[in-house]
Amino acid sequence: MKNAPKVAIGLVLLIVLTAGGYHLVSAQQASAQTQENSASATGDAMVRNAPERMTKEGQEIFRFDTFGDEAFWGDTLKLHRAIEGAKLGGVGPGVSPAAALGVGLKVDVDALPASLITALKERKVNLNDPATTLALLRLNSVVGLTGLFNSQGQLSSMGIQCALCHSTVDDSLAPGIGRRLDGWGNRDLNVGAIISLAPNLDPLADVLDVDIATVKKVLAGWGPGKFDAELFLDGKGFRPDGKTAAVLIPPAFGLAGVNLHTWTGWGSVTYWNAFVAVLEMHGKGTFFDPRLNDAAQFPVAARAGSGNVHNDPDLVTSKLGRLQFYQLGILAPKPPKGSFDEDAAVRGEGLFEGQAKCATCHVPTLFTEPGWNMHTPQEIGIDDFQANRAPDKRYRTSPLRGLWTHTKGGFYHDGRFATLNDVVQHYNSFFGLGLTDQQTRDLIEYLKSL
C-alpha cells in the first residue's frame, strides 16, 4: 500500500457496477445517491405505516366525532332534556333503555364493564329507567350518541356521530346490545321519532317555513330505517302518492372503487361525508356545492345558503381524508355459511352474467359500473320522483356485495320491492328476460351469496 498513488481530496472515485460494465462517480455523487435511497426508504416506510394509522384515526372519527354538532342537537333542539326526563332535570317522561332500543338505538357491549354485562345477563338492570340511559351515555356505549355532562353530573348537551345511522351491533348480548358492525345501515333506527322528541323544533319549522305540526307529521312518516337528506334542501316531505319522501339508510361498506355514492349519486365518499357532517348532522365545518343555489330545485337550501357554508373553527375538513380511508377499508361482510344454496348460486352466477343481463350494470367484482354509475329512471323502469330531487336526476347502480345484510325494509331506495323475488320479477318483466321460476330462484341464491 505504500506505493499506491495518493488520491486527491474531493476527487475520490468509487467504482459502481452497472448493467453495461463499470463507471466512476464522485464521493459527492455517491453521498447524494445514498441520501436519495435513504429518503426513498423512509418514504416507503411512511406509506407502509400510513394505513394502520389512518384506519385507526378514521375509525375514531366515524364512531365518536360529533364535529361540534352538539351545538345543534343539544344546545338548540335540546334533545338531551327529553332523554333525561323531568325527574332528572329535563322534560317529559325521559327515554329509558327499553324505549331507546325500541327506536333502534344500539349499545356497544365492548364499552360496558364486566359487572354491568353480568347484571344485564341476570336481568338485574332496570331497562325502564331513564337514569340507566344516562349511565350508558356516561360509558359512551350508545352507538352514535355522545352525552355531555356538567360538573354536577347532569346531562347538559348531546351530539351524534356517523355511526348513528351507519352502524349496528351483532346482538351478541341481547337484541340491540352487542359488538359494533360499522358500515351496516341501521334499518331499525327511527330517526324521525327520535328527532320528534326534541323540546324545541322551532329551528326545523323555521328553515322549512312550516308549522311544528307539519314538521312532526313529516318526521312521523319516516319510520324505521329511513331518513330524508333532501328534506332540508327542497322541502318535500311526501311523494305525490302521499307516502314519505324518506329513503332507506344505505350501507357504508364495500365502497372502495365505487364512484358516486347514495341512491342518487351526487358525489363521492368525501363529498357525502362533508355534506352529512355539515348539512345533516349540523357539525361545524365547511361545505361547498353551488348546485344547491338553484332555487327552483332546492328552494330551502338556496334560502338557507346551504351551498356555501363556513364555520370557524372548522371541525370537519381536516378529518375527511382519514374518515374516507376508514370507510373505504370497511369490506362488505360475507354471508353466513348455510344462508344460501351453493349449487343454485353457481347456476345463478351464470344467469347473472348471461341471460339475466345483471352484469351489464352490476359489473363484477365491483357490482356497479366502473366510472359514472348512474341511470335515468326510464332506463330502469321506475318513477322519477327521487331522481329529480338530485342534481343529475338519475339513480345510482347500487353495489350488491353484502346484500344479505340489508334486506330489512325492502329494496331500492324507498323499499318499494319487499323481496329479492320482487326485484328480479320487475326486471324480468321490464326487460323481457324470459326467466323461469327456477331460474329466478337460482339468481336470487346467487345474490344472497355476494
C-alpha positions in Angstrom: 0.0 0.0 0.0 3.0 2.3 0.5 3.5 2.6 -3.3 -0.2 3.2 -4.0 -0.9 6.6 -5.7 -2.4 9.3 -3.4 -5.9 10.3 -4.2 -6.7 14.0 -4.2 -9.2 15.1 -1.6 -12.7 15.7 -3.1 -11.8 13.5 -6.1 -12.4 10.1 -4.6 -13.7 7.8 -7.3 -16.0 4.9 -6.5 -16.5 2.0 -8.8 -20.1 1.2 -9.4 -21.2 -1.9 -11.2 -23.8 -1.3 -13.8 -25.5 -3.4 -16.5 -23.1 -2.1 -19.1 -19.9 -2.6 -17.1 -18.2 -0.1 -14.8 -18.3 3.7 -14.4 -16.8 6.2 -12.0 -18.8 8.6 -9.7 -17.5 11.2 -7.2 -17.9 10.9 -3.5 -20.4 13.8 -3.6 -22.5 12.0 -6.2 -22.4 8.8 -4.1 -23.4 10.7 -1.0 -26.4 12.2 -2.8 -27.4 8.8 -4.1 -27.2 7.4 -0.5 -29.4 10.3 0.8 -31.8 9.7 -2.0 -32.0 6.0 -1.2 -32.5 6.8 2.4 -35.3 9.2 1.7 -36.9 6.6 -0.6 -36.7 4.0 2.2 -38.2 6.5 4.7 -40.9 7.3 2.2 -41.7 3.7 1.7 -41.9 3.1 5.4 -44.3 6.1 5.8 -46.5 4.6 3.1 -46.5 1.2 4.7 -47.3 2.7 8.2 -49.9 5.1 7.0 -52.8 2.6 6.5 -52.8 1.4 10.1 -52.6 5.0 11.5 -55.3 6.4 9.2 -57.6 3.4 9.7 -57.4 3.8 13.5 -57.9 7.5 13.4 -60.7 7.2 10.8 -62.5 4.7 12.9 -62.4 7.0 15.9 -63.8 9.8 13.8 -66.5 7.6 12.4 -67.5 6.2 15.8 -67.0 9.1 18.2 -66.6 12.5 16.5 -69.6 14.9 16.7 -67.9 17.6 14.6 -69.3 20.1 17.2 -72.9 19.2 16.3 -73.9 19.2 20.0 -74.5 22.9 19.5 -77.5 22.0 17.3 -78.9 18.7 18.8 -78.3 19.7 22.4 -78.0 23.4 22.8 -80.6 24.4 20.2 -83.1 21.5 19.8 -82.4 20.5 23.5 -82.9 16.8 22.7 -80.9 15.9 25.7 -83.6 17.2 28.0 -86.1 14.8 26.5 -83.7 12.0 27.1 -83.1 12.7 30.8 -86.7 13.4 31.6 -88.3 15.7 34.2 -87.3 13.6 37.2 -83.6 14.1 36.3 -83.8 17.7 35.4 -85.1 17.5 31.8 -88.6 17.4 30.4 -91.3 14.8 29.9 -91.0 11.1 30.9 -87.4 10.6 29.7 -86.1 7.9 27.4 -85.4 4.6 29.1 -83.1 1.9 27.6 -86.1 -0.1 26.6 -87.6 2.9 24.7 -84.2 3.7 23.1 -83.8 0.2 21.9 -87.4 0.4 20.7 -86.5 3.2 18.3 -83.4 1.3 17.0 -80.6 2.8 19.1 -77.8 0.3 19.8 -75.5 -0.4 22.7 -71.8 -1.3 22.3 -71.1 -4.2 24.6 -67.4 -3.7 24.4 -67.9 -0.3 26.2 -69.6 -1.9 29.1 -67.8 -3.0 32.3 -67.9 -6.7 33.2 -70.1 -6.1 36.2 -72.8 -4.4 34.1 -72.7 -7.2 31.5 -73.2 -9.7 34.2 -76.1 -7.7 35.6 -77.7 -7.5 32.2 -77.4 -11.2 31.7 -79.0 -11.8 35.1 -81.7 -9.2 34.3 -80.8 -7.1 37.3 -80.7 -3.8 35.3 -83.8 -1.6 35.2 -84.2 -1.0 31.5 -87.3 1.1 32.0 -85.5 3.8 33.9 -84.1 6.9 32.1 -81.3 7.0 34.7 -80.0 3.8 33.2 -79.8 5.5 29.8 -77.8 8.3 31.3 -75.4 5.7 32.8 -75.0 4.1 29.4 -74.2 7.5 27.9 -71.6 8.2 30.6 -69.9 5.0 29.4 -70.0 6.2 25.8 -71.7 3.0 24.9 -74.7 4.2 23.0 -73.7 3.8 19.3 -73.7 7.1 17.5 -74.7 9.3 20.5 -72.4 11.3 22.8 -73.7 12.7 26.1 -72.1 15.8 27.6 -72.3 16.0 31.4 -71.7 19.1 33.6 -69.8 19.2 36.9 -72.9 18.2 38.7 -73.3 15.1 36.7 -76.3 16.3 34.7 -76.7 15.7 31.0 -76.0 19.2 29.6 -76.0 18.5 25.9 -75.6 15.8 23.3 -74.2 15.1 19.8 -74.4 12.5 17.2 -71.8 10.6 15.0 -71.7 8.9 11.6 -72.2 5.6 13.4 -75.7 6.6 14.5 -77.1 5.7 11.0 -74.3 3.6 9.5 -73.5 1.1 12.3 -75.4 -1.5 14.1 -74.5 -4.4 16.5 -74.4 -8.2 16.3 -76.9 -8.7 19.2 -74.4 -10.9 20.9 -75.6 -10.0 24.4 -79.2 -9.2 23.7 -81.3 -7.7 20.9 -79.7 -4.3 20.2 -76.7 -4.9 22.5 -73.6 -6.4 21.0 -70.4 -5.7 19.2 -70.3 -2.9 16.6 -70.8 -3.6 12.9 -69.6 -0.5 11.3 -70.8 0.3 7.8 -74.2 -1.5 8.2 -77.2 0.7 7.6 -79.2 0.7 10.8 -82.6 -0.4 9.4 -84.1 -0.4 12.9 -83.3 3.3 13.6 -86.4 5.5 13.7 -84.6 8.9 13.1 -87.9 10.7 12.7 -89.3 9.5 16.1 -86.0 10.4 17.8 -85.9 14.0 16.4 -89.6 14.5 17.3 -88.7 14.1 21.0 -86.8 17.4 20.9 -88.4 20.1 23.1 -87.5 22.8 20.6 -88.5 22.0 16.9 -88.8 25.7 16.0 -85.5 25.8 14.1 -86.7 23.0 11.8 -90.1 24.6 11.3 -88.4 27.9 10.5 -86.0 26.6 7.9 -88.8 24.7 6.2 -91.2 27.6 6.6 -94.0 25.4 8.0 -95.5 25.0 11.5 -94.4 22.4 14.1 -97.4 20.2 13.5 -96.3 19.8 9.9 -92.7 19.0 11.0 -94.0 16.3 13.3 -96.2 14.8 10.6 -93.2 14.6 8.2 -91.0 13.0 10.8 -93.6 10.5 11.9 -93.9 9.3 8.3 -90.3 8.2 8.0 -90.5 5.0 10.1 -87.6 2.6 10.9 -84.6 2.6 8.7 -85.4 5.7 6.7 -84.0 9.2 6.6 -84.7 12.1 4.2 -81.4 14.0 3.5 -83.2 16.1 0.8 -85.9 17.5 3.1 -83.9 20.5 4.1 -82.9 21.1 0.5 -86.3 21.0 -1.3 -88.8 20.9 1.5 -90.7 17.9 0.0 -91.9 15.7 2.9 -94.1 13.4 0.9 -94.2 11.8 -2.6 -97.1 12.5 -5.0 -98.7 9.3 -3.9 -98.8 10.5 -0.3 -96.0 8.2 1.0 -93.0 9.5 2.8 -90.2 11.0 0.7 -87.6 9.5 3.1 -85.4 6.7 1.7 -83.7 3.7 3.3 -80.4 4.2 5.1 -77.8 2.7 2.7 -74.9 0.6 3.8 -71.5 2.3 4.0 -69.4 -0.8 3.4 -67.9 -2.2 0.2 -67.5 1.3 -1.3 -63.8 1.0 -2.4 -63.6 1.5 -6.1 -67.2 2.8 -6.4 -67.5 6.3 -7.9 -70.8 8.0 -6.9 -72.5 7.2 -3.6 -76.0 7.1 -2.1 -79.1 6.3 -4.1 -79.0 9.2 -6.5 -75.3 9.8 -6.8 -74.4 13.5 -6.1 -70.8 12.8 -5.1 -68.0 10.6 -3.8 -67.4 9.4 -0.2 -65.7 12.6 0.8 -68.5 14.7 -0.7 -71.1 12.9 1.3 -69.1 12.9 4.5 -68.8 16.7 4.2 -72.4 17.1 3.1 -73.8 15.0 6.0 -71.4 16.3 8.7 -72.2 19.9 7.9 -75.7 20.0 6.5 -77.4 17.0 8.1 -75.5 16.4 11.4 -75.1 20.2 11.7 -71.4 19.9 12.6 -69.1 22.9 12.5 -67.3 22.7 9.1 -67.1 23.9 5.5 -69.2 22.7 2.7 -69.4 24.0 -0.9 -71.8 22.9 -3.7 -73.1 25.7 -5.9 -75.7 23.3 -7.3 -77.7 23.9 -4.1 -78.1 27.6 -5.1 -80.7 26.5 -7.7 -83.8 28.0 -6.0 -86.1 26.2 -8.4 -84.9 22.7 -7.5 -83.6 23.4 -4.0 -85.6 26.3 -2.6 -84.9 25.5 1.1 -81.2 25.1 0.5 -80.9 28.3 -1.6 -82.8 30.3 1.0 -80.5 28.9 3.8 -77.3 29.4 1.9 -76.5 25.6 2.2 -74.4 25.7 -1.0 -71.6 27.7 0.7 -71.2 27.1 4.4 -68.2 28.2 6.5 -67.6 27.7 10.2 -64.7 28.9 12.3 -63.2 26.8 13.7 -63.7 24.2 11.0 -64.1 20.8 12.8 -64.8 18.7 9.7 -62.5 19.4 6.8 -59.2 18.1 8.4 -60.9 14.8 9.2 -62.3 14.0 5.8 -59.3 12.1 4.5 -59.0 9.8 7.5 -62.7 9.2 7.6 -62.7 8.3 3.9 -59.7 6.0 4.4 -61.5 4.1 7.1 -64.8 3.8 5.2 -63.1 2.5 2.1 -61.5 -0.2 4.2 -64.8 -1.5 5.5 -65.4 -4.6 3.4 -68.8 -6.0 2.7 -69.5 -8.9 5.1 -69.6 -12.4 3.7 -72.9 -14.3 4.1 -73.1 -16.8 6.9 -72.5 -20.4 5.9 -75.7 -22.2 5.1 -77.6 -19.0 4.4 -77.9 -19.8 0.6 -78.0 -22.8 -1.7 -74.5 -23.1 -3.1 -75.4 -25.2 -6.1 -78.2 -22.9 -7.0 -75.9 -19.9 -6.6 -73.5 -21.4 -9.1 -76.3 -21.7 -11.6 -77.4 -18.2 -10.7 -74.0 -16.7 -11.4 -74.2 -17.9 -15.0 -77.6 -16.3 -15.3 -76.4 -13.1 -13.7 -73.7 -12.7 -16.3 -75.8 -14.1 -19.1 -79.5 -14.3 -19.7 -80.5 -12.0 -16.8 -78.0 -9.3 -18.0 -77.4 -8.1 -14.5 -73.7 -7.9 -15.1 -74.3 -5.3 -17.8 -74.6 -2.7 -15.0 -73.6 -4.6 -11.8 -70.1 -5.3 -13.2 -68.2 -8.0 -11.2 -66.3 -7.6 -9.0 -67.5 -4.1 -8.1 -71.1 -4.9 -8.9 -71.7 -1.4 -10.1 -70.2 0.3 -13.2 -66.6 1.4 -13.0 -67.0 5.1 -13.9 -70.2 7.2 -13.9 -72.5 4.6 -12.3 -75.8 6.4 -13.0 -79.0 5.7 -14.9 -82.2 7.6 -15.8 -85.5 6.4 -14.3 -86.6 5.4 -17.7 -83.7 3.0 -18.1 -84.6 1.0 -15.0 -88.4 1.3 -15.3 -89.4 3.3 -12.2 -90.7 6.8 -11.4 -88.5 9.8 -11.3 -89.6 11.4 -8.0 -86.4 10.7 -6.0 -84.1 11.1 -9.0 -85.5 14.6 -9.6 -84.5 15.6 -6.1 -80.8 15.2 -7.0 -78.7 17.3 -9.3 -78.2 14.7 -12.1 -81.8 13.4 -11.9 -80.7 9.8 -12.1 -80.4 6.7 -9.9 -77.1 5.1 -9.0 -76.4 1.4 -9.8 -76.1 0.2 -6.2 -73.2 -2.3 -5.4 -74.5 -5.7 -4.5 -71.9 -7.2 -2.1 -73.3 -7.8 1.4 -76.9 -7.6 0.0 -78.0 -10.1 2.6 -77.3 -7.6 5.4 -79.9 -5.1 4.4 -82.9 -7.0 3.3 -85.0 -5.4 6.2 -87.1 -2.6 4.9 -87.1 -3.8 1.3 -85.1 -3.0 -1.8 -84.4 0.1 -4.0 -84.1 3.5 -2.5 -87.5 3.5 -0.9 -88.1 -0.2 -0.2 -90.7 -0.4 -2.9 -89.8 -4.1 -3.6 -90.3 -6.1 -0.4 -88.2 -9.1 -1.5 -85.4 -10.0 -4.0 -88.0 -12.0 -5.9 -89.9 -8.8 -6.4 -86.8 -7.1 -7.7 -86.0 -9.9 -10.2 -89.6 -10.1 -11.4 -89.5 -6.3 -12.0 -86.5 -6.7 -14.3 -87.8 -9.9 -15.8 -90.9 -8.1 -16.9 -89.3 -4.7 -17.8 -86.5 -6.1 -19.9 -88.4 -9.2 -21.2 -85.7 -11.6 -19.9 -87.9 -14.7 -20.0 -86.6 -16.1 -16.7 -88.4 -19.2 -15.5 -89.4 -19.6 -11.8 -86.4 -22.0 -11.3 -84.0 -19.5 -12.9 -85.4 -16.7 -10.7 -84.7 -18.8 -7.6 -81.2 -19.6 -8.8 -80.5 -16.0 -9.5 -81.7 -15.0 -6.0 -79.5 -17.6 -4.4 -76.5 -16.0 -6.2 -77.5 -12.6 -5.0 -77.7 -13.9 -1.5 -74.1 -15.3 -1.8 -72.5 -12.0 -2.7 
